[in-house]
Amino acid sequence: MTLHNTLAIHRKAAGLTQAQLAERVSVSRKTINTVENAVFIPSTVLALKLAQALGQPVEVLFSLEPPT
Amino acid sequence: MAVNVVARIRTLSNIAIVLVIAAFLFAIWLGEGRLSEQWVWILGSVAVAGIVAQLLASLIFRNQIAAAWDEQAQYLNRQSYVFGYWLVMATFLTFFVLIQLGVMRPDAAFFFMGPALIGPSAYMAFAALRGRTD
């Protein structure tokens, strides 16, 4: 099962680079990159941290269904 | 773009030990199985140097540890040990069969089990080169 995400969209809307977002949630830029590209599935904790950092509900960032 | 020194030194250490072990095996092949004692010191020195470098980097760049060992790095590290286990298991079983067939001596099998421990380092190095970690 694939976890779909709109992380890149909301990150760019917030005016953040991958490195800046990575620093805010204490992960590497590579992790942000692989999450955005659906290569790595984040833990619940990291998903919540990303949602908090971007000021979005976690279900807006991540979903089991492709974003509309 | 700022480099994560802790992660970068970890990767370089893994690549270094992989390259040295590969060179070691190539040297044995070139020398038709004869081993120069200096290789033992080279292998050990590279491994210890990598450990010391990672320790120093972690002490000097403490604020980079969290990012260097984020959940993806921890996941890859666990996977590297799984890979290393199965590599050693496959090597052991292969050597066991070769010994039973009389193709390999037990002391040679024991000797070559050492390089089989390269698994975790190789896995982490490959993961870094694939862009999964710094």
N, CA and C atoms of all chains as a GROMACS GRO file, in nm:
protein
  606
    1MET      N    1   0.087  -0.120   0.000
    1MET     CA    2   0.000   0.000   0.000
    1MET      C    3   0.090   0.124   0.000
    2THR      N    4   0.055   0.219  -0.083
    2THR     CA    5   0.133   0.341  -0.096
    2THR      C    6   0.076   0.451  -0.008
    3LEU      N    7   0.165   0.524   0.058
    3LEU     CA    8   0.124   0.642   0.135
    3LEU      C    9   0.146   0.764   0.046
    4HIS      N   10   0.037   0.831   0.012
    4HIS     CA   11   0.046   0.950  -0.071
    4HIS      C   12   0.070   1.072   0.017
    5ASN      N   13   0.139   1.170  -0.039
    5ASN     CA   14   0.164   1.291   0.041
    5ASN      C   15   0.166   1.415  -0.045
    6THR      N   16   0.135   1.524   0.020
    6THR     CA   17   0.140   1.656  -0.046
    6THR      C   18   0.244   1.741   0.025
    7LEU      N   19   0.344   1.675   0.078
    7LEU     CA   20   0.445   1.744   0.158
    7LEU      C   21   0.516   1.853   0.079
    8ALA      N   22   0.559   1.820  -0.042
    8ALA     CA   23   0.633   1.918  -0.123
    8ALA      C   24   0.549   2.041  -0.152
    9ILE      N   25   0.421   2.018  -0.180
    9ILE     CA   26   0.332   2.130  -0.212
    9ILE      C   27   0.322   2.226  -0.094
   10HIS      N   28   0.296   2.172   0.022
   10HIS     CA   29   0.279   2.257   0.139
   10HIS      C   30   0.412   2.314   0.188
   11ARG      N   31   0.520   2.241   0.165
   11ARG     CA   32   0.652   2.294   0.203
   11ARG      C   33   0.684   2.418   0.119
   12LYS      N   34   0.660   2.405  -0.012
   12LYS     CA   35   0.689   2.519  -0.100
   12LYS      C   36   0.596   2.635  -0.070
   13ALA      N   37   0.471   2.603  -0.036
   13ALA     CA   38   0.375   2.709  -0.003
   13ALA      C   39   0.419   2.784   0.122
   14ALA      N   40   0.487   2.714   0.210
   14ALA     CA   41   0.537   2.777   0.332
   14ALA      C   42   0.670   2.849   0.308
   15GLY      N   43   0.722   2.840   0.186
   15GLY     CA   44   0.847   2.908   0.152
   15GLY      C   45   0.971   2.843   0.211
   16LEU      N   46   0.964   2.714   0.229
   16LEU     CA   47   1.076   2.642   0.290
   16LEU      C   48   1.147   2.552   0.190
   17THR      N   49   1.276   2.544   0.204
   17THR     CA   50   1.351   2.444   0.128
   17THR      C   51   1.345   2.313   0.206
   18GLN      N   52   1.389   2.207   0.140
   18GLN     CA   53   1.391   2.077   0.209
   18GLN      C   54   1.483   2.083   0.331
   19ALA      N   55   1.595   2.153   0.314
   19ALA     CA   56   1.691   2.163   0.424
   19ALA      C   57   1.631   2.240   0.543
   20GLN      N   58   1.557   2.345   0.513
   20GLN     CA   59   1.496   2.425   0.620
   20GLN      C   60   1.390   2.346   0.695
   21LEU      N   61   1.309   2.273   0.620
   21LEU     CA   62   1.207   2.191   0.685
   21LEU      C   63   1.273   2.080   0.766
   22ALA      N   64   1.379   2.022   0.710
   22ALA     CA   65   1.451   1.916   0.781
   22ALA      C   66   1.504   1.967   0.915
   23GLU      N   67   1.557   2.086   0.913
   23GLU     CA   68   1.612   2.141   1.037
   23GLU      C   69   1.502   2.163   1.140
   24ARG      N   70   1.386   2.203   1.097
   24ARG     CA   71   1.276   2.230   1.190
   24ARG      C   72   1.227   2.104   1.261
   25VAL      N   73   1.237   1.990   1.191
   25VAL     CA   74   1.188   1.865   1.251
   25VAL      C   75   1.302   1.771   1.288
   26SER      N   76   1.425   1.823   1.284
   26SER     CA   77   1.542   1.747   1.330
   26SER      C   78   1.567   1.617   1.254
   27VAL      N   79   1.553   1.624   1.123
   27VAL     CA   80   1.590   1.510   1.039
   27VAL      C   81   1.684   1.562   0.930
   28SER      N   82   1.736   1.469   0.852
   28SER     CA   83   1.825   1.508   0.743
   28SER      C   84   1.744   1.555   0.622
   29ARG      N   85   1.808   1.633   0.536
   29ARG     CA   86   1.741   1.676   0.414
   29ARG      C   87   1.706   1.555   0.328
   30LYS      N   88   1.791   1.454   0.330
   30LYS     CA   89   1.766   1.333   0.253
   30LYS      C   90   1.635   1.267   0.296
   31THR      N   91   1.606   1.272   0.425
   31THR     CA   92   1.481   1.212   0.473
   31THR      C   93   1.361   1.289   0.420
   32ILE      N   94   1.366   1.422   0.423
   32ILE     CA   95   1.257   1.502   0.366
   32ILE      C   96   1.240   1.467   0.219
   33ASN      N   97   1.350   1.457   0.149
   33ASN     CA   98   1.346   1.425   0.006
   33ASN      C   99   1.283   1.289  -0.020
   34THR      N  100   1.324   1.189   0.057
   34THR     CA  101   1.270   1.054   0.034
   34THR      C  102   1.125   1.043   0.079
   35VAL      N  103   1.085   1.120   0.179
   35VAL     CA  104   0.943   1.121   0.218
   35VAL      C  105   0.860   1.183   0.107
   36GLU      N  106   0.906   1.297   0.055
   36GLU     CA  107   0.833   1.365  -0.052
   36GLU      C  108   0.818   1.277  -0.175
   37ASN      N  109   0.919   1.198  -0.203
   37ASN     CA  110   0.916   1.111  -0.320
   37ASN      C  111   0.858   0.973  -0.290
   38ALA      N  112   0.800   0.960  -0.170
   38ALA     CA  113   0.734   0.835  -0.130
   38ALA      C  114   0.829   0.715  -0.130
   39VAL      N  115   0.957   0.743  -0.112
   39VAL     CA  116   1.056   0.634  -0.101
   39VAL      C  117   1.062   0.584   0.043
   40PHE      N  118   1.046   0.676   0.137
   40PHE     CA  119   1.051   0.643   0.280
   40PHE      C  120   0.920   0.685   0.344
   41ILE      N  121   0.861   0.593   0.422
   41ILE     CA  122   0.738   0.624   0.493
   41ILE      C  123   0.773   0.673   0.632
   42PRO      N  124   0.734   0.794   0.667
   42PRO     CA  125   0.771   0.848   0.798
   42PRO      C  126   0.692   0.780   0.909
   43SER      N  127   0.747   0.785   1.029
   43SER     CA  128   0.676   0.735   1.145
   43SER      C  129   0.562   0.831   1.178
   44THR      N  130   0.475   0.787   1.267
   44THR     CA  131   0.364   0.873   1.309
   44THR      C  132   0.418   1.001   1.372
   45VAL      N  133   0.523   0.986   1.452
   45VAL     CA  134   0.582   1.101   1.520
   45VAL      C  135   0.635   1.202   1.418
   46LEU      N  136   0.709   1.154   1.320
   46LEU     CA  137   0.765   1.245   1.220
   46LEU      C  138   0.654   1.308   1.137
   47ALA      N  139   0.552   1.231   1.103
   47ALA     CA  140   0.441   1.286   1.026
   47ALA      C  141   0.373   1.400   1.104
   48LEU      N  142   0.357   1.380   1.234
   48LEU     CA  143   0.294   1.482   1.317
   48LEU      C  144   0.385   1.605   1.329
   49LYS      N  145   0.515   1.580   1.340
   49LYS     CA  146   0.610   1.692   1.347
   49LYS      C  147   0.606   1.774   1.219
   50LEU      N  148   0.599   1.705   1.104
   50LEU     CA  149   0.592   1.775   0.976
   50LEU      C  150   0.464   1.856   0.966
   51ALA      N  151   0.355   1.797   1.010
   51ALA     CA  152   0.227   1.868   1.007
   51ALA      C  153   0.232   1.992   1.095
   52GLN      N  154   0.292   1.978   1.210
   52GLN     CA  155   0.304   2.091   1.302
   52GLN      C  156   0.394   2.199   1.244
   53ALA      N  157   0.504   2.157   1.181
   53ALA     CA  158   0.599   2.253   1.124
   53ALA      C  159   0.537   2.331   1.009
   54LEU      N  160   0.447   2.266   0.936
   54LEU     CA  161   0.386   2.331   0.820
   54LEU      C  162   0.248   2.389   0.851
   55GLY      N  163   0.203   2.372   0.976
   55GLY     CA  164   0.075   2.427   1.015
   55GLY      C  165  -0.043   2.366   0.942
   56GLN      N  166  -0.031   2.238   0.913
   56GLN     CA  167  -0.137   2.168   0.840
   56GLN      C  168  -0.180   2.044   0.919
   57PRO      N  169  -0.306   2.002   0.904
   57PRO     CA  170  -0.347   1.875   0.965
   57PRO      C  171  -0.268   1.762   0.899
   58VAL      N  172  -0.235   1.661   0.979
   58VAL     CA  173  -0.152   1.554   0.925
   58VAL      C  174  -0.224   1.480   0.810
   59GLU      N  175  -0.357   1.474   0.817
   59GLU     CA  176  -0.429   1.403   0.711
   59GLU      C  177  -0.432   1.483   0.580
   60VAL      N  178  -0.397   1.611   0.588
   60VAL     CA  179  -0.384   1.691   0.464
   60VAL      C  180  -0.250   1.659   0.398
   61LEU      N  181  -0.150   1.632   0.480
   61LEU     CA  182  -0.016   1.603   0.425
   61LEU      C  183  -0.006   1.458   0.377
   62PHE      N  184  -0.066   1.366   0.448
   62PHE     CA  185  -0.051   1.224   0.417
   62PHE      C  186  -0.187   1.158   0.405
   63SER      N  187  -0.200   1.070   0.307
   63SER     CA  188  -0.327   1.000   0.290
   63SER      C  189  -0.303   0.867   0.219
   64LEU      N  190  -0.399   0.777   0.237
   64LEU     CA  191  -0.391   0.648   0.169
   64LEU      C  192  -0.442   0.658   0.027
   65GLU      N  193  -0.519   0.764   0.000
   65GLU     CA  194  -0.574   0.785  -0.134
   65GLU      C  195  -0.493   0.892  -0.205
   66PRO      N  196  -0.479   0.884  -0.335
   66PRO     CA  197  -0.408   0.990  -0.408
   66PRO      C  198  -0.477   1.123  -0.388
   67PRO      N  199  -0.399   1.230  -0.377
   67PRO     CA  200  -0.459   1.362  -0.357
   67PRO      C  201  -0.542   1.404  -0.479
   68THR      N  202  -0.653   1.469  -0.454
   68THR     CA  203  -0.740   1.512  -0.564
   68THR      C  204  -0.689   1.640  -0.628
   69MET      N  205   2.457   2.444   0.055
   69MET     CA  206   2.387   2.349   0.142
   69MET      C  207   2.484   2.295   0.247
   70ALA      N  208   2.445   2.307   0.376
   70ALA     CA  209   2.532   2.264   0.483
   70ALA      C  210   2.545   2.112   0.483
   71VAL      N  211   2.666   2.064   0.508
   71VAL     CA  212   2.692   1.921   0.511
   71VAL      C  213   2.679   1.872   0.654
   72ASN      N  214   2.614   1.759   0.672
   72ASN     CA  215   2.608   1.697   0.804
   72ASN      C  216   2.737   1.618   0.821
   73VAL      N  217   2.827   1.673   0.902
   73VAL     CA  218   2.960   1.614   0.917
   73VAL      C  219   2.953   1.475   0.979
   74VAL      N  220   2.866   1.458   1.076
   74VAL     CA  221   2.855   1.327   1.143
   74VAL      C  222   2.813   1.221   1.042
   75ALA      N  223   2.712   1.252   0.963
   75ALA     CA  224   2.664   1.156   0.862
   75ALA      C  225   2.768   1.134   0.754
   76ARG      N  226   2.834   1.242   0.713
   76ARG     CA  227   2.932   1.231   0.605
   76ARG      C  228   3.051   1.145   0.648
   77ILE      N  229   3.098   1.162   0.770
   77ILE     CA  230   3.210   1.082   0.818
   77ILE      C  231   3.168   0.936   0.835
   78ARG      N  232   3.044   0.916   0.876
   78ARG     CA  233   2.993   0.778   0.884
   78ARG      C  234   2.997   0.712   0.748
   79THR      N  235   2.950   0.782   0.647
   79THR     CA  236   2.950   0.728   0.512
   79THR      C  237   3.092   0.704   0.461
   80LEU      N  238   3.179   0.800   0.481
   80LEU     CA  239   3.318   0.785   0.435
   80LEU      C  240   3.386   0.669   0.504
   81SER      N  241   3.359   0.649   0.632
   81SER     CA  242   3.416   0.537   0.706
   81SER      C  243   3.368   0.405   0.648
   82ASN      N  244   3.240   0.398   0.618
   82ASN     CA  245   3.185   0.275   0.560
   82ASN      C  246   3.244   0.249   0.422
   83ILE      N  247   3.254   0.352   0.341
   83ILE     CA  248   3.312   0.335   0.207
   83ILE      C  249   3.458   0.293   0.217
   84ALA      N  250   3.530   0.353   0.311
   84ALA     CA  251   3.673   0.322   0.326
   84ALA      C  252   3.694   0.176   0.361
   85ILE      N  253   3.617   0.124   0.457
   85ILE     CA  254   3.638  -0.015   0.498
   85ILE      C  255   3.597  -0.110   0.387
   86VAL      N  256   3.494  -0.074   0.310
   86VAL     CA  257   3.452  -0.158   0.198
   86VAL      C  258   3.562  -0.163   0.092
   87LEU      N  259   3.618  -0.048   0.060
   87LEU     CA  260   3.724  -0.042  -0.042
   87LEU      C  261   3.848  -0.116   0.003
   88VAL      N  262   3.884  -0.102   0.130
   88VAL     CA  263   4.004  -0.168   0.180
   88VAL      C  264   3.986  -0.320   0.180
   89ILE      N  265   3.870  -0.366   0.220
   89ILE     CA  266   3.845  -0.510   0.218
   89ILE      C  267   3.845  -0.562   0.074
   90ALA      N  268   3.787  -0.484  -0.016
   90ALA     CA  269   3.789  -0.526  -0.157
   90ALA      C  270   3.932  -0.532  -0.209
   91ALA      N  271   4.013  -0.434  -0.172
   91ALA     CA  272   4.153  -0.434  -0.212
   91ALA      C  273   4.227  -0.553  -0.151
   92PHE      N  274   4.193  -0.583  -0.028
   92PHE     CA  275   4.253  -0.697   0.042
   92PHE      C  276   4.224  -0.828  -0.031
   93LEU      N  277   4.099  -0.848  -0.067
   93LEU     CA  278   4.062  -0.971  -0.138
   93LEU      C  279   4.127  -0.976  -0.276
   94PHE      N  280   4.135  -0.861  -0.342
   94PHE     CA  281   4.200  -0.854  -0.472
   94PHE      C  282   4.349  -0.887  -0.458
   95ALA      N  283   4.410  -0.838  -0.352
   95ALA     CA  284   4.552  -0.865  -0.329
   95ALA      C  285   4.576  -1.014  -0.305
   96ILE      N  286   4.485  -1.077  -0.233
   96ILE     CA  287   4.498  -1.221  -0.210
   96ILE      C  288   4.486  -1.295  -0.340
   97TRP      N  289   4.391  -1.252  -0.423
   97TRP     CA  290   4.372  -1.317  -0.552
   97TRP      C  291   4.496  -1.301  -0.641
   98LEU      N  292   4.554  -1.180  -0.639
   98LEU     CA  293   4.675  -1.155  -0.718
   98LEU      C  294   4.791  -1.237  -0.666
   99GLY      N  295   4.796  -1.250  -0.531
   99GLY     CA  296   4.907  -1.322  -0.471
   99GLY      C  297   4.883  -1.471  -0.463
  100GLU      N  298   4.777  -1.516  -0.528
  100GLU     CA  299   4.742  -1.658  -0.531
  100GLU      C  300   4.726  -1.716  -0.390
  101GLY      N  301   4.663  -1.639  -0.304
  101GLY     CA  302   4.631  -1.692  -0.172
  101GLY      C  303   4.733  -1.659  -0.064
  102ARG      N  304   4.846  -1.607  -0.102
  102ARG     CA  305   4.945  -1.575   0.002
  102ARG      C  306   4.911  -1.438   0.060
  103LEU      N  307   4.922  -1.426   0.191
  103LEU     CA  308   4.882  -1.304   0.260
  103LEU      C  309   5.004  -1.233   0.319
  104SER      N  310   5.009  -1.103   0.294
  104SER     CA  311   5.112  -1.023   0.358
  104SER      C  312   5.059  -0.974   0.491
  105GLU      N  313   5.141  -0.984   0.594
  105GLU     CA  314   5.096  -0.950   0.729
  105GLU      C  315   5.053  -0.805   0.741
  106GLN      N  316   5.108  -0.720   0.653
  106GLN     CA  317   5.075  -0.578   0.663
  106GLN      C  318   4.927  -0.552   0.641
  107TRP      N  319   4.857  -0.642   0.571
  107TRP     CA  320   4.715  -0.623   0.545
  107TRP      C  321   4.633  -0.628   0.673
  108VAL      N  322   4.677  -0.708   0.767
  108VAL     CA  323   4.605  -0.715   0.894
  108VAL      C  324   4.608  -0.579   0.962
  109TRP      N  325   4.724  -0.516   0.959
  109TRP     CA  326   4.738  -0.384   1.021
  109TRP      C  327   4.661  -0.278   0.941
  110ILE      N  328   4.660  -0.290   0.809
  110ILE     CA  329   4.587  -0.192   0.726
  110ILE      C  330   4.437  -0.201   0.754
  111LEU      N  331   4.385  -0.322   0.754
  111LEU     CA  332   4.242  -0.340   0.779
  111LEU      C  333   4.203  -0.289   0.918
  112GLY      N  334   4.280  -0.331   1.016
  112GLY     CA  335   4.249  -0.288   1.152
  112GLY      C  336   4.260  -0.137   1.169
  113SER      N  337   4.360  -0.078   1.108
  113SER     CA  338   4.380   0.066   1.120
  113SER      C  339   4.266   0.145   1.056
  114VAL      N  340   4.222   0.100   0.941
  114VAL     CA  341   4.112   0.170   0.873
  114VAL      C  342   3.983   0.158   0.956
  115ALA      N  343   3.958   0.040   1.009
  115ALA     CA  344   3.837   0.020   1.090
  115ALA      C  345   3.842   0.108   1.215
  116VAL      N  346   3.955   0.106   1.285
  116VAL     CA  347   3.968   0.186   1.408
  116VAL      C  348   3.962   0.335   1.376
  117ALA      N  349   4.028   0.375   1.267
  117ALA     CA  350   4.025   0.516   1.228
  117ALA      C  351   3.883   0.562   1.200
  118GLY      N  352   3.805   0.477   1.136
  118GLY     CA  353   3.665   0.512   1.108
  118GLY      C  354   3.585   0.529   1.236
  119ILE      N  355   3.607   0.440   1.330
  119ILE     CA  356   3.535   0.448   1.457
  119ILE      C  357   3.574   0.575   1.532
  120VAL      N  358   3.703   0.603   1.537
  120VAL     CA  359   3.751   0.722   1.608
  120VAL      C  360   3.700   0.849   1.541
  121ALA      N  361   3.702   0.850   1.408
  121ALA     CA  362   3.654   0.968   1.334
  121ALA      C  363   3.507   0.994   1.363
  122GLN      N  364   3.427   0.888   1.365
  122GLN     CA  365   3.285   0.905   1.393
  122GLN      C  366   3.262   0.952   1.536
  123LEU      N  367   3.341   0.900   1.628
  123LEU     CA  368   3.327   0.942   1.767
  123LEU      C  369   3.362   1.090   1.782
  124LEU      N  370   3.474   1.130   1.722
  124LEU     CA  371   3.516   1.270   1.731
  124LEU      C  372   3.414   1.363   1.665
  125ALA      N  373   3.365   1.322   1.549
  125ALA     CA  374   3.265   1.404   1.480
  125ALA      C  375   3.140   1.420   1.566
  126SER      N  376   3.101   1.314   1.633
  126SER     CA  377   2.981   1.321   1.718
  126SER      C  378   3.004   1.411   1.838
  127LEU      N  379   3.127   1.413   1.889
  127LEU     CA  380   3.157   1.497   2.005
  127LEU      C  381   3.167   1.645   1.965
  128ILE      N  382   3.226   1.668   1.846
  128ILE     CA  383   3.246   1.807   1.802
  128ILE      C  384   3.118   1.867   1.744
  129PHE      N  385   3.042   1.788   1.670
  129PHE     CA  386   2.921   1.838   1.604
  129PHE      C  387   2.797   1.775   1.668
  130ARG      N  388   2.782   1.795   1.797
  130ARG     CA  389   2.672   1.734   1.871
  130ARG      C  390   2.536   1.772   1.814
  131ASN      N  391   2.524   1.894   1.764
  131ASN     CA  392   2.395   1.940   1.715
  131ASN      C  393   2.355   1.874   1.584
  132GLN      N  394   2.446   1.797   1.525
  132GLN     CA  395   2.415   1.729   1.400
  132GLN      C  396   2.381   1.582   1.420
  133ILE      N  397   2.391   1.534   1.543
  133ILE     CA  398   2.368   1.393   1.568
  133ILE      C  399   2.223   1.354   1.538
  134ALA      N  400   2.128   1.437   1.581
  134ALA     CA  401   1.986   1.403   1.563
  134ALA      C  402   1.952   1.384   1.415
  135ALA      N  403   2.002   1.476   1.332
  135ALA     CA  404   1.976   1.466   1.189
  135ALA      C  405   2.053   1.350   1.125
  136ALA      N  406   2.176   1.329   1.172
  136ALA     CA  407   2.257   1.220   1.115
  136ALA      C  408   2.198   1.084   1.146
  137TRP      N  409   2.135   1.074   1.263
  137TRP     CA  410   2.076   0.947   1.305
  137TRP      C  411   1.924   0.959   1.316
  138ASP      N  412   1.863   1.025   1.216
  138ASP     CA  413   1.717   1.036   1.217
  138ASP      C  414   1.656   0.898   1.189
  139GLU      N  415   1.523   0.894   1.185
  139GLU     CA  416   1.458   0.762   1.180
  139GLU      C  417   1.490   0.686   1.053
  140GLN      N  418   1.518   0.757   0.943
  140GLN     CA  419   1.553   0.683   0.822
  140GLN      C  420   1.693   0.620   0.837
  141ALA      N  421   1.786   0.695   0.895
  141ALA     CA  422   1.920   0.641   0.917
  141ALA      C  423   1.914   0.522   1.013
  142GLN      N  424   1.832   0.533   1.116
  142GLN     CA  425   1.818   0.422   1.211
  142GLN      C  426   1.756   0.300   1.142
  143TYR      N  427   1.658   0.324   1.057
  143TYR     CA  428   1.596   0.215   0.982
  143TYR      C  429   1.698   0.147   0.892
  144LEU      N  430   1.775   0.228   0.820
  144LEU     CA  431   1.877   0.173   0.731
  144LEU      C  432   1.983   0.096   0.810
  145ASN      N  433   2.017   0.147   0.928
  145ASN     CA  434   2.116   0.080   1.011
  145ASN      C  435   2.066  -0.057   1.055
  146ARG      N  436   1.939  -0.064   1.094
  146ARG     CA  437   1.881  -0.194   1.131
  146ARG      C  438   1.880  -0.288   1.010
  147GLN      N  439   1.841  -0.236   0.895
  147GLN     CA  440   1.840  -0.318   0.774
  147GLN      C  441   1.981  -0.365   0.738
  148SER      N  442   2.080  -0.284   0.767
  148SER     CA  443   2.217  -0.323   0.734
  148SER      C  444   2.260  -0.443   0.817
  149TYR      N  445   2.213  -0.449   0.942
  149TYR     CA  446   2.248  -0.564   1.026
  149TYR      C  447   2.174  -0.690   0.979
  150VAL      N  448   2.051  -0.672   0.932
  150VAL     CA  449   1.977  -0.786   0.877
  150VAL      C  450   2.051  -0.840   0.754
  151PHE      N  451   2.093  -0.746   0.667
  151PHE     CA  452   2.169  -0.784   0.548
  151PHE      C  453   2.299  -0.853   0.587
  152GLY      N  454   2.368  -0.795   0.686
  152GLY     CA  455   2.494  -0.852   0.730
  152GLY      C  456   2.478  -0.992   0.784
  153TYR      N  457   2.370  -1.014   0.859
  153TYR     CA  458   2.343  -1.147   0.914
  153TYR      C  459   2.327  -1.249   0.802
  154TRP      N  460   2.245  -1.216   0.704
  154TRP     CA  461   2.219  -1.313   0.596
  154TRP      C  462   2.342  -1.332   0.509
  155LEU      N  463   2.425  -1.227   0.494
  155LEU     CA  464   2.548  -1.242   0.416
  155LEU      C  465   2.642  -1.340   0.486
  156VAL      N  466   2.657  -1.323   0.616
  156VAL     CA  467   2.744  -1.413   0.692
  156VAL      C  468   2.687  -1.555   0.690
  157MET      N  469   2.556  -1.567   0.703
  157MET     CA  470   2.493  -1.700   0.701
  157MET      C  471   2.518  -1.769   0.568
  158ALA      N  472   2.500  -1.695   0.458
  158ALA     CA  473   2.523  -1.753   0.326
  158ALA      C  474   2.670  -1.791   0.307
  159THR      N  475   2.758  -1.706   0.357
  159THR     CA  476   2.900  -1.734   0.346
  159THR      C  477   2.937  -1.859   0.425
  160PHE      N  478   2.884  -1.867   0.546
  160PHE     CA  479   2.911  -1.982   0.631
  160PHE      C  480   2.864  -2.112   0.566
  161LEU      N  481   2.742  -2.110   0.514
  161LEU     CA  482   2.688  -2.231   0.453
  161LEU      C  483   2.767  -2.269   0.328
  162THR      N  484   2.808  -2.169   0.251
  162THR     CA  485   2.888  -2.196   0.132
  162THR      C  486   3.021  -2.258   0.170
  163PHE      N  487   3.086  -2.200   0.270
  163PHE     CA  488   3.215  -2.253   0.314
  163PHE      C  489   3.199  -2.393   0.372
  164PHE      N  490   3.090  -2.416   0.443
  164PHE     CA  491   3.066  -2.548   0.501
  164PHE      C  492   3.062  -2.654   0.391
  165VAL      N  493   2.988  -2.622   0.286
  165VAL     CA  494   2.978  -2.717   0.174
  165VAL      C  495   3.115  -2.737   0.109
  166LEU      N  496   3.188  -2.627   0.089
  166LEU     CA  497   3.320  -2.637   0.025
  166LEU      C  498   3.417  -2.720   0.109
  167ILE      N  499   3.407  -2.706   0.240
  167ILE     CA  500   3.493  -2.784   0.328
  167ILE      C  501   3.457  -2.932   0.318
  168GLN      N  502   3.327  -2.961   0.317
  168GLN     CA  503   3.282  -3.100   0.308
  168GLN      C  504   3.325  -3.163   0.175
  169LEU      N  505   3.330  -3.080   0.071
  169LEU     CA  506   3.372  -3.131  -0.060
  169LEU      C  507   3.524  -3.139  -0.073
  170GLY      N  508   3.594  -3.090   0.030
  170GLY     CA  509   3.739  -3.094   0.026
  170GLY      C  510   3.802  -2.986  -0.059
  171VAL      N  511   3.724  -2.888  -0.098
  171VAL     CA  512   3.774  -2.780  -0.184
  171VAL      C  513   3.838  -2.669  -0.102
  172MET      N  514   3.797  -2.659   0.024
  172MET     CA  515   3.845  -2.550   0.109
  172MET      C  516   3.892  -2.605   0.243
  173ARG      N  517   4.001  -2.546   0.296
  173ARG     CA  518   4.048  -2.587   0.428
  173ARG      C  519   3.971  -2.510   0.534
  174PRO      N  520   3.949  -2.572   0.652
  174PRO     CA  521   3.876  -2.501   0.758
  174PRO      C  522   3.945  -2.373   0.802
  175ASP      N  523   4.078  -2.372   0.806
  175ASP     CA  524   4.146  -2.250   0.851
  175ASP      C  525   4.129  -2.138   0.748
  176ALA      N  526   4.123  -2.173   0.622
  176ALA     CA  527   4.098  -2.072   0.519
  176ALA      C  528   3.955  -2.020   0.528
  177ALA      N  529   3.862  -2.110   0.557
  177ALA     CA  530   3.723  -2.068   0.573
  177ALA      C  531   3.710  -1.969   0.689
  178PHE      N  532   3.775  -2.000   0.799
  178PHE     CA  533   3.770  -1.910   0.915
  178PHE      C  534   3.830  -1.775   0.878
  179PHE      N  535   3.939  -1.779   0.804
  179PHE     CA  536   4.006  -1.655   0.764
  179PHE      C  537   3.914  -1.568   0.679
  180PHE      N  538   3.847  -1.630   0.582
  180PHE     CA  539   3.765  -1.554   0.491
  180PHE      C  540   3.627  -1.518   0.546
  181MET      N  541   3.594  -1.569   0.664
  181MET     CA  542   3.470  -1.524   0.728
  181MET      C  543   3.485  -1.379   0.773
  182GLY      N  544   3.608  -1.336   0.796
  182GLY     CA  545   3.631  -1.198   0.839
  182GLY      C  546   3.577  -1.096   0.740
  183PRO      N  547   3.622  -1.103   0.613
  183PRO     CA  548   3.569  -1.009   0.515
  183PRO      C  549   3.417  -1.018   0.497
  184ALA      N  550   3.357  -1.131   0.533
  184ALA     CA  551   3.211  -1.142   0.520
  184ALA      C  552   3.140  -1.047   0.616
  185LEU      N  553   3.212  -0.997   0.715
  185LEU     CA  554   3.153  -0.902   0.809
  185LEU      C  555   3.135  -0.763   0.747
  186ILE      N  556   3.171  -0.751   0.621
  186ILE     CA  557   3.161  -0.623   0.552
  186ILE      C  558   3.015  -0.582   0.527
  187GLY      N  559   2.922  -0.677   0.542
  187GLY     CA  560   2.783  -0.654   0.506
  187GLY      C  561   2.721  -0.523   0.551
  188PRO      N  562   2.718  -0.497   0.683
  188PRO     CA  563   2.653  -0.373   0.730
  188PRO      C  564   2.716  -0.246   0.672
  189SER      N  565   2.848  -0.242   0.668
  189SER     CA  566   2.915  -0.124   0.613
  189SER      C  567   2.883  -0.106   0.466
  190ALA      N  568   2.884  -0.215   0.392
  190ALA     CA  569   2.852  -0.207   0.250
  190ALA      C  570   2.709  -0.160   0.228
  191TYR      N  571   2.618  -0.211   0.308
  191TYR     CA  572   2.476  -0.172   0.296
  191TYR      C  573   2.459  -0.023   0.322
  192MET      N  574   2.520   0.026   0.430
  192MET     CA  575   2.508   0.169   0.464
  192MET      C  576   2.576   0.257   0.358
  193ALA      N  577   2.690   0.212   0.307
  193ALA     CA  578   2.759   0.289   0.205
  193ALA      C  579   2.673   0.297   0.079
  194PHE      N  580   2.614   0.184   0.041
  194PHE     CA  581   2.530   0.180  -0.078
  194PHE      C  582   2.406   0.267  -0.059
  195ALA      N  583   2.348   0.264   0.061
  195ALA     CA  584   2.231   0.347   0.088
  195ALA      C  585   2.264   0.495   0.075
  196ALA      N  586   2.381   0.533   0.122
  196ALA     CA  587   2.424   0.673   0.111
  196ALA      C  588   2.445   0.711  -0.035
  197LEU      N  589   2.507   0.623  -0.110
  197LEU     CA  590   2.532   0.652  -0.252
  197LEU      C  591   2.402   0.658  -0.331
  198ARG      N  592   2.298   0.590  -0.283
  198ARG     CA  593   2.167   0.595  -0.348
  198ARG      C  594   2.087   0.718  -0.306
  199GLY      N  595   2.141   0.794  -0.213
  199GLY     CA  596   2.073   0.916  -0.171
  199GLY      C  597   1.976   0.899  -0.055
  200ARG      N  598   1.981   0.784   0.013
  200ARG     CA  599   1.890   0.762   0.124
  200ARG      C  600   1.938   0.832   0.250
  201THR      N  601   2.068   0.855   0.259
  201THR     CA  602   2.123   0.922   0.375
  201THR      C  603   2.246   1.000   0.331
  202ASP      N  604   2.293   1.089   0.416
  202ASP     CA  605   2.410   1.170   0.380
  202ASP      C  606   2.538   1.088   0.384
   0.00000   0.00000   0.00000
